[in-house]
Amino acid sequence: MTAHGEALAVSLAALTALIVTAMAVLVGVFGAPPQERRAAPEPTCSEWTDGCVVCARTPEGLACSTPGIACLRQAPRCLKP
């Protein structure tokens, strides 16, 4: 392999490692909220929020948003009974 080919291979390996690391960080930051954050404040509530995430019961199952950029978590409160 030539010096140019080796440099290209090293550059591609470094770029791949950077992309994998960035994706892992993004999944950790923007992943689904922990299960306790998804719990409805009462069993009859169909949509609720904790100030950061809004969750709703849908025919397909539970659907939750991702947290906002600057949110302050609060006790869950029902938005739609």
ChimeraX commands (.cxc) that place a marker at each C-alpha (Angstrom):
marker #1 position 0.00,0.00,0.00 radius 0.5
marker #1 position 1.31,3.46,-0.81 radius 0.5
marker #1 position 1.75,6.24,1.70 radius 0.5
marker #1 position -1.25,8.01,0.17 radius 0.5
marker #1 position -3.40,4.88,0.56 radius 0.5
marker #1 position -2.32,4.42,4.17 radius 0.5
marker #1 position -3.11,8.05,4.98 radius 0.5
marker #1 position -6.55,7.65,3.41 radius 0.5
marker #1 position -7.22,4.45,5.39 radius 0.5
marker #1 position -6.21,6.10,8.68 radius 0.5
marker #1 position -8.34,9.16,7.89 radius 0.5
marker #1 position -11.38,7.01,7.11 radius 0.5
marker #1 position -10.91,4.98,10.30 radius 0.5
marker #1 position -10.68,8.16,12.39 radius 0.5
marker #1 position -13.78,9.62,10.69 radius 0.5
marker #1 position -15.72,6.41,11.29 radius 0.5
marker #1 position -14.75,6.41,14.98 radius 0.5
marker #1 position -15.83,10.06,15.28 radius 0.5
marker #1 position -19.21,9.38,13.66 radius 0.5
marker #1 position -19.86,6.34,15.86 radius 0.5
marker #1 position -18.97,8.33,18.99 radius 0.5
marker #1 position -21.19,11.25,17.97 radius 0.5
marker #1 position -24.12,8.91,17.31 radius 0.5
marker #1 position -23.68,7.24,20.69 radius 0.5
marker #1 position -23.72,10.63,22.42 radius 0.5
marker #1 position -26.83,11.74,20.52 radius 0.5
marker #1 position -28.69,8.54,21.37 radius 0.5
marker #1 position -27.77,9.01,25.03 radius 0.5
marker #1 position -28.93,12.64,25.05 radius 0.5
marker #1 position -32.04,12.34,22.91 radius 0.5
marker #1 position -33.09,8.77,23.65 radius 0.5
marker #1 position -36.42,7.83,25.12 radius 0.5
marker #1 position -37.14,9.14,28.58 radius 0.5
marker #1 position -36.70,6.74,31.50 radius 0.5
marker #1 position -39.72,4.59,32.31 radius 0.5
marker #1 position -40.55,6.52,35.48 radius 0.5
marker #1 position -40.84,9.73,33.41 radius 0.5
marker #1 position -43.42,8.02,31.19 radius 0.5
marker #1 position -45.78,7.10,34.01 radius 0.5
marker #1 position -49.14,8.85,33.86 radius 0.5
marker #1 position -50.14,10.84,36.94 radius 0.5
marker #1 position -53.39,8.82,37.06 radius 0.5
marker #1 position -54.58,5.72,35.17 radius 0.5
marker #1 position -57.41,7.55,33.36 radius 0.5
marker #1 position -55.15,10.29,31.96 radius 0.5
marker #1 position -54.74,10.09,28.15 radius 0.5
marker #1 position -52.08,12.82,27.76 radius 0.5
marker #1 position -49.63,14.21,30.32 radius 0.5
marker #1 position -46.40,16.16,30.71 radius 0.5
marker #1 position -43.59,16.67,33.18 radius 0.5
marker #1 position -42.64,20.05,31.67 radius 0.5
marker #1 position -40.06,18.43,29.35 radius 0.5
marker #1 position -41.77,15.47,27.71 radius 0.5
marker #1 position -45.38,15.08,26.57 radius 0.5
marker #1 position -46.76,11.53,26.52 radius 0.5
marker #1 position -50.08,10.25,25.18 radius 0.5
marker #1 position -51.86,6.93,24.98 radius 0.5
marker #1 position -52.49,6.05,21.33 radius 0.5
marker #1 position -54.06,3.01,19.65 radius 0.5
marker #1 position -50.49,1.90,18.80 radius 0.5
marker #1 position -49.32,2.28,22.41 radius 0.5
marker #1 position -47.53,4.94,24.42 radius 0.5
marker #1 position -46.09,7.88,22.42 radius 0.5
marker #1 position -43.74,10.41,24.03 radius 0.5
marker #1 position -41.97,13.45,22.66 radius 0.5
marker #1 position -38.28,14.15,23.11 radius 0.5
marker #1 position -37.19,16.67,25.77 radius 0.5
marker #1 position -36.87,20.32,24.84 radius 0.5
marker #1 position -33.51,22.05,24.81 radius 0.5
marker #1 position -34.00,23.87,28.11 radius 0.5
marker #1 position -36.62,22.19,30.26 radius 0.5
marker #1 position -37.22,21.94,33.97 radius 0.5
marker #1 position -38.75,18.65,35.01 radius 0.5
marker #1 position -41.76,18.89,37.27 radius 0.5
marker #1 position -44.21,16.45,38.75 radius 0.5
marker #1 position -46.27,14.84,35.96 radius 0.5
marker #1 position -49.60,16.54,35.34 radius 0.5
marker #1 position -52.54,15.45,33.24 radius 0.5
marker #1 position -53.31,17.48,30.12 radius 0.5
marker #1 position -56.27,15.40,28.84 radius 0.5
marker #1 position -58.30,13.11,31.11 radius 0.5
marker link #1:1,2 radius 0.2
marker link #1:2,3 radius 0.2
marker link #1:3,4 radius 0.2
marker link #1:4,5 radius 0.2
marker link #1:5,6 radius 0.2
marker link #1:6,7 radius 0.2
marker link #1:7,8 radius 0.2
marker link #1:8,9 radius 0.2
marker link #1:9,10 radius 0.2
marker link #1:10,11 radius 0.2
marker link #1:11,12 radius 0.2
marker link #1:12,13 radius 0.2
marker link #1:13,14 radius 0.2
marker link #1:14,15 radius 0.2
marker link #1:15,16 radius 0.2
marker link #1:16,17 radius 0.2
marker link #1:17,18 radius 0.2
marker link #1:18,19 radius 0.2
marker link #1:19,20 radius 0.2
marker link #1:20,21 radius 0.2
marker link #1:21,22 radius 0.2
marker link #1:22,23 radius 0.2
marker link #1:23,24 radius 0.2
marker link #1:24,25 radius 0.2
marker link #1:25,26 radius 0.2
marker link #1:26,27 radius 0.2
marker link #1:27,28 radius 0.2
marker link #1:28,29 radius 0.2
marker link #1:29,30 radius 0.2
marker link #1:30,31 radius 0.2
marker link #1:31,32 radius 0.2
marker link #1:32,33 radius 0.2
marker link #1:33,34 radius 0.2
marker link #1:34,35 radius 0.2
marker link #1:35,36 radius 0.2
marker link #1:36,37 radius 0.2
marker link #1:37,38 radius 0.2
marker link #1:38,39 radius 0.2
marker link #1:39,40 radius 0.2
marker link #1:40,41 radius 0.2
marker link #1:41,42 radius 0.2
marker link #1:42,43 radius 0.2
marker link #1:43,44 radius 0.2
marker link #1:44,45 radius 0.2
marker link #1:45,46 radius 0.2
marker link #1:46,47 radius 0.2
marker link #1:47,48 radius 0.2
marker link #1:48,49 radius 0.2
marker link #1:49,50 radius 0.2
marker link #1:50,51 radius 0.2
marker link #1:51,52 radius 0.2
marker link #1:52,53 radius 0.2
marker link #1:53,54 radius 0.2
marker link #1:54,55 radius 0.2
marker link #1:55,56 radius 0.2
marker link #1:56,57 radius 0.2
marker link #1:57,58 radius 0.2
marker link #1:58,59 radius 0.2
marker link #1:59,60 radius 0.2
marker link #1:60,61 radius 0.2
marker link #1:61,62 radius 0.2
marker link #1:62,63 radius 0.2
marker link #1:63,64 radius 0.2
marker link #1:64,65 radius 0.2
marker link #1:65,66 radius 0.2
marker link #1:66,67 radius 0.2
marker link #1:67,68 radius 0.2
marker link #1:68,69 radius 0.2
marker link #1:69,70 radius 0.2
marker link #1:70,71 radius 0.2
marker link #1:71,72 radius 0.2
marker link #1:72,73 radius 0.2
marker link #1:73,74 radius 0.2
marker link #1:74,75 radius 0.2
marker link #1:75,76 radius 0.2
marker link #1:76,77 radius 0.2
marker link #1:77,78 radius 0.2
marker link #1:78,79 radius 0.2
marker link #1:79,80 radius 0.2
marker link #1:80,81 radius 0.2
view
